[in-house]
Amino acid sequence: MQAAIRPEWVPLADDGTFTARLAVKEPTVVDGGSIGVFTYAAGGVKNAAQELFVPVAYSAAPVAPEPTPEPQQPVGPTLVVSPATALDPGVDQRFTITGSGFTGALSHDGLYVNIGPASAWTPGTTPSQSGWTASDYLPKARIAADGTFSTTLTVKAGAARSGSSYVAAVFCAHGCSGYDRSLDAVSGPITFAAASPGGLLPAPAPAPTSAPVLAVEGVRAGGSVTAGESVTIVASGFRPNETGIRLELHSDPVVLATGLTADASGTVRTTVTLPSGTPAGNHHLVVIGADGRQVSFPVAVAAALPVCVARVVSGATLSWGVKGDFREYVTGSIAHGSATGTGVAGSGPWTWSGGNGTFNTNDGVGRAAFAGSVRFTGHGGVLDVTISNPRVQVNGSTSATLVADVRTAEKSYPGIAVATLRLADGTASRAGDKVSWQGLPATLTATAAPAFEGFYSAGAALDPVSFTLPLGAETDCTSASGATLAKYGKGGVLAATGGDLDALSYALLLVTFGGAMVLVARRRAQAAKPVPARR
């Protein structure tokens, strides 16, 4: 949004001060009001400490104009290029470009550094990244805190014309180059010698050597990186095509890469992985040339995060009867219905077998999913509910969630949270490679209570749940078995309750299912026999 707000942009200094110039053409005062300068926090934020008012008094009497200050030479970014005079266009020319004053709100985007004809671009106008003889991108990491930098560019033999004049040009990188001109800078002329009558050029001056420049990609703000992560090293300032360069991690030297070779511009690039056993603390990445020249980059290494490992679950079992008095009502003399299981054993409670999933024994989280269904029908088809494909999600040491697909006479909805399970109030056991929970109290969740309108209220007890999880080989964690826990650096935690649907779909199901229960309740009210007592 910077392009839209740039005309009103006022920098805020680190000490909290700013200077803004406001022009009021025709000040007017509303009844009961006053003219002045107001400040308040932007974006809808409320902060009384920043809600200030300073009155401004206006007079109809003419005011003598303030004297016009003497124009001052603007201070901005500057460039120095070496070498810069009488260069031979017939050989590769390597330039060292040194900049200063490249600071400000947009310097974090980095800079484009270019060499080309002076006519290629006029500072203060929108530049193009095409048409330059040599170019480079300078990321923020290669710009010092005081706004200085040093880099090298090579103009290949024959790319420049004899007797021509070139410049080095710098402007803001990426999208901000289209609207921000605060980082525009052009060097003095870079001249290429004209050929003498004999076709010879003066001998070029030896190019000065400069200290290598290092940038590291893949580190966070402040140079932070985690042991076991990969980083990319970009180091320049070495000899063209220099070989035998190596990369080390200091203070206690650990060799990360050897046999590196610089390209024709003297830049070497390599991607390495920091050893997972690197001690946490401050370190340096050091690139060392064949001649002993070196450059280092400080990094703050954080200890490697633990690896999440789960166990394969295969052949799990689940036992549940939904709710005893609900079964009795459906099959009784009022509803005249049935409760029929498909792919399950028993007639209520029912047993689901062959469940699969993963379980993390270290964190006590995991999931097992089962196939099979139980269908409740009654009142000549008014009541028609199928609960199928249950999933047990263990959320930790104290709670689990029973999730299932629910189909009513109206619609089908997958992944509905049916009940919460209190692990601490059941019986837990582990024998060999099996973990089991028996007799877990199951409670209808508050959000699901409307589905049982006319039967049960929120928090009503459903039939207890039992399940056994056989544990097999180790495997990668899934989101259901701990991969999203904060301790593994994924930035999240497992939800304690919930199913596979979003909140809107779940609410729609509750309305539909609840509507079916209302119809059943009305049918019950008209029946001659009493309704069975709630349990």
N, C-alpha and C positions, 0 to 999 in steps of 0.2 A: 504493500500500500504506500510505499515511500513516494512514488511518483505523484500520488494524489495530495499528499500532505507536505511535500517539500516547500511549497510557497509559505507555509506557516511554521516551518521547522525552527525551533529554538533549542540549541544544545543546553543540556543540564550538566553543570560541572560536577566533579566528584564530591566537592564540598557542599553541594546542594544549592549553589547559586546559579542565576541565569540573568541574561540581559535581553529584553525584548523591546522593539520599537512599534508602537501602535499609533495609527493616525485616525483621529475623529474629525470628520468633515464638518458636521453641523450638530453640535451637542444639544440635546433637548432633555428636559427634566419632566418626568411624569409626576402626577399629583402624589405627594407623600414620598417621593423618591429623591435620589441624589446621584450625581455623576462621580464616578471614581473608577479605580482599577480593582478588579476582583480576581482572586485565584481560588481554584478548587481542584480536587483530584479528577482526572479524566476517566473515561470508560465506565461511568456509573459508580465508581468507588466512592465510599463515604469516609472522609478523613478530616475531622474537625480541625486538626492542627494545620492543615493546608488551606482552610477556608478563611482567607484574609481579604480586607477591604481597606483601601487608602483613598480618601476623598480627593477630588481634583476640582479646584475653583476656576471658573471661567469668567472673563470680564469682557464687556463690549468695547472697552477702550483699546485703541490700537497698541500693539506691543512692538517695541523696537526689535527688528530681526537680529538674531544672533549672528555674530561674525562667522563667515564661512571659513572653516579650518583649512589650513594648507594641506594640499593633497599629500598623502604619504605613500611611499612605495609599498605595494602589497607584499606581504610575506607569505610564501607558499612553498611547495615542494621544489627541490632543485636536483639537477642531475649533473654528474661529472663523468666523462667517458675518456678512457685511455686504452690504446693510443688514439690520436684524433687528427693528425696532419700528415700529409704526403705519404699516404699508404699505397701499397702496391695492389691493384685490383686483380692481378694475375695469380695471387697466392691466397690461401686461406688466411683471413684476418680474424683474430680472436680479441674481442673487446671486453674490458672490465668496466661495468657500469655501476657507479656508486650513487645512491640516492639519500636524501635527507628531507625531513619534514613531512613524511608520509604517515600522518596520524589522522585521527578523527573517527566519526561514527561508522564510516563505511570501509575503513581499512581492513576490517575483518574478512571482507570478500577477497582480499588479495589484489594483486596488480598484474596487468599485462605489460611486459617490457618488450619493446620492439626497436629495430633498426631499419631505416629505409630512407627513401628520398624525402627531402624537406617538404616537398609539395604533397606528400601522402596524407597529411592531416594538419589542421590548424587548431591549436588548443582553444578550448571554449566551445567547440562544436562537437556534435556527436561523432565518435570515431567508428572505424570499421576494423575488424581484426584480420581482414584480408588485405593483400597488396603489400605486405611488409617483406623485406628481404630476409630478416631473421626475427624470430619471436620466441618468447618464453612466458610461462605463467609462474608468478611468484606468490605462493600461498602465504597466509598470515604468519605461519610458523617461521618463515624466512625473513620477516620484517621485525627488527628489534623494537623493544618497548619505546625507545625514543624516536621511532619513525625512520631509522636508517636501514639501509640494506646494501648488499654488494652481490652482484651476479655477473655471469659471463655469457656472451653471445658470439657466435661465429658466423661471419659472412664468407661463404664459399668462394673459391677462386672463380673469377669470371662473372660473379653475380652483380658486381658494381662496375660502372663504366669509368674509364680513365677520365680524369679531370672533373668528375662529378662531386657534388656535396650532399652528404647524408646527415641525419640526426638520429639520436636516440629519443624515443617517445614513450611515455608511461601514462596510463590512465586506469581508472577503477575497473576491476575485472567483473565478469559475469553480467547480470542484468543491470547493475547500477551504472554501467558505462553509458547507458542510454539516456540518463537524466542527471547524473552527478558530475560536476566539473571540478570539484574541490581538490582532486588528486591529479589533475592534468599537469604534465611537465614535459618540456622539450629541452634537450641539451644544446650546447653550442655546435657549430658545424663540424662534421667529420669529413675530411677532404681526402680524395683519392688523386694521386699524382697523375699528371698527363704524361704520355710517352714522349721521350726526347726525340730529336730528329733522327737519331740512330736507332730508335725503337726501344731504347733501354729506359728503365725506371730507376730512380735512386734507390739504393739499398735501404730496406725498411729497418726502422729502429726495432730492437728486440722487445717483444711484448713483456711487460712486467708480470711477475707472478703475484697471485693473490691468495689469501688464506681460503681454504675450502669452505664451502657453505653447506650446511646440513639441514634437511627438512625430514620430518618423520610423519607419515600418514597413518591413521588408525588409532591415534591416541586421543583421549578426551581432553576437555578444557583443563589447563594446568599441567599438561603432560602426564595424565594419569592413564595407566594401562594395567590390566590384570594378567598375572602369570598364566601362561598357557594360551594367551591370545596372540594373533599375528599382527605385525606392523610392517610397513613398507618404508625403507630407507632410501632417500634421494640425496646424494652428496655430489656437489660440484666443486670445481676448482682444482681438479687433478689434471695431469697431462693428457692430451688427446690419446685415446686408445691405451691408456696406462693399464698394465696388468699387475697381478699379484696383490690386489687390494683385499683387505680382510675387515671383518666386522666383529667387534667384541663387546661384551657387556661387563662394565666395571662397577664396583671397585675391585673385588676379587675377579680377575679376568676370566671370562667364559667366552670361548670362541663360538660365534654364532654362524659365521660364513667365511670361507676362504676362496682364493682364486677368482675374485671378482675382477671385472674388466670395465674400464670407463669407455664411454662412447667417444665419437669424434669431437664432441664439445667438452670433454673432460668430466662428464657426469656419469655416476654409477648409480644403479637402482637395483634393489633386491628386496624380497619379502621373506621375513623370517618369523619363527614362532618363539616367543620367550619361553624358556624352560618352565614347566609347571611347578618345579621345586624352587623357583627363584624366591629368596627371602623377601618379605614385604619391607618396603622402605625406599629410600632415594638411591637411584642408580644412574649410570650414564651409558648411552649407546655411543661407541667410539668407532669411527671409520679410520683405518690406518693405511696410508699409501705405501707403495713399494719402497719409496725413499724415506719412510719414517714420518712424513707429514701426516697429521691427524686432525680430526675435528670431532667434537662430542656434542651430544644432546642430552639434557637431563630428563629423566623420566621417574615418576613416582609409581612404583610397582605395588599393586595390591595382591594379597595372597590369593592363590587359585581357589575358585569356588569348589565345594564338594560335588561329586558326580552322583546324580540320582540313578539308582539301580532298583529295578522291580523284579518280581518273579512271575512267570507265566502261570495263570490260573486255567485249569482244564478239568472238566468233569465235576464242576461245583453243583451243589444241591441247595434248594430253597423250599421251605415249608411255611405255608400261610393259608389261612381260611377266610380272609377278608374280614367278616364279622359274623359271629354266630347267630344273633337274632335277626340280622338281615337275611341270612340264608333261610332261617325258619319262616320268616314272613313271605319271602318269594315263593317258597314251596308249599306254603300253608293254604288254608281254606279261603283266604281272602284274595291273594294274588293269583292262586291256581297256576303257578308257574313252575319253573325248573332252574336248576343250577348245573350246567353241563361243562365238564372239563374236556379240553382237546390237547393232546400231547402232554398231559400231566397225569399223575397217579393220585388215586384217592377220590373221595366224594365230598370233601370238605371237612378238615383242612386238605389242601392239595399240595403235592410235591412236584416241583420243577427240577429236572435233572439236566446234566450235560452243559452246565454254564461255563462260559469262557470269559477271560479278562486278564488283568494284571493286578498285582498287589505288592506294595512297598512295605516290607517288614520293618525297616528302620523308622519310617515316619508313621506307620500304621494307617496308610491310606490306600485305597484301591477300589476296583469295581469288578463285578461279575454280571454278565447278561445271560438271560435264559430265553428259550423259545417255548411256546405253549400258551394256552388261554383258558379262561373261565368265563362262561356266558350266563347272565341272569336274565330271564324273560318272565313276564307275567302280565296280568290284566289284558289279555288278548293282544299283546304286542305293544301296549302303551309303555310298559317298562321293558327296555331292551338295552342292556349294558354289557359290554365285553371288556374284560381286563386281560391284557396279553403282554407277552414279552417283558416281564419284570426285570429290573436292574437294581442291584443293591450297590449303593455308593457309600463306602466307609470313609467318613470325613476326618477321623482322628480317633483318639482313645475313648471318647465319650459319646459320639453321635454317628449315626448313619442315616441315609435317606433311601426310601423305597420308591423307585420310579417305575412307571409302566405306561403302555399305550392304552388309551381308553376310547372305545367306540360306543356312541349312543345311537338311538334310533334316528337321530338327525345327521350327525357328522362323525368323522374319525379324527382324533387328535393324538399325535405321538408325543411321548416323553413327558408325561405329567407326574409331578411329585405327589405321591399318594399319602405318605406318612413319614414322620420322623421316628427314628428308632433310638432308644436310650441304651447304649451299650453297657453302661455301668450297672444297670438294673437287671441285666441278664447274666448268663453264665458263659464266660469265655474260656477257651482251652486251646492248647496247641500240642499235638501229638505227632512227632516226626515232621513230615512235610505237609501237615494240614493245620489250618486254623479254623476254629468253629465258634459260633455264638448261638446259644440256645435260649428260648423263652424271652426274647427281647420285647419289652413293651412297645407297642406301636401307637402313635398318637396322630390323630387327624390334624393336619396343619391348619392354622387360622385362615390361610388363603383358600384352602380346599373345603372349609366347612360349608359354604353355601351350596356345594354339590349335594349335600345330604339334608337339604331343607325339608323339614317335616319329619326327619328321623333323628339326627344327631347334631349337637352344637360343637363349636370349635373346642378342640382339646379332648374330644371324646376318644375313648380307648377302642382301638380296633383289635382284631385277634393278634396274639403275639407272633413274632417272626423268628425263625431259626434258619441258619445257613452255614454251610461248610465249604471252605475254599482249599482245594488241593494245590500245593505250590510246586511248580516245576522249575525249569532252568531260568537263569538270570536273563533279563531283557531290558531294553531301554524303557524308561518311565514314559507314561503318557500323561496328558493333562489330568486324567482321573487317578493316577497313581503317584502324583507328587511332582511332575515336571514343572508345574507352575508355582511351586512353593517359593517364597522369597529367598530362602536359604540357598537356592540354586541359581540365584541371580536372574530369574525370569521376570521379576517385577510384579508378582501377583501371589495370591493365596487361593486355596480351594474354597469354594463356597460351602457353607455348613448345610444349606438346604437348597432345594430347587430341582428342576428336572431338565429336560432337553428342549423345552419350548420357551419362547420369550414371554414376557409378562402379558402382552396383549392377547396372544393366542390362548394362554392359560385362562385368562379371564373370560374369553369367549366360551371356552369349554365349560367353565363353571356355570355360566349363565344357561347354557343349553342343558347340561346335566341337571342343574337345579330346577329348570322348567319341567323336565320329565318327572322329577320328584314331586313337584306341586300337583301335576296331573294324577300321580299315584295317590297323593294325600287326599285329593278330592274324591277319588274313587273309593278310598278307604272310608271317608266320612259317610258315603252313601251305603256302605255295606251293612248288612244286618248283624254281622258278628263283630265282637270287640277287636280292636287293634292290639297286637301283642305288646307287652310292656317293653320299654327301652332298657338296654343293659349297658 
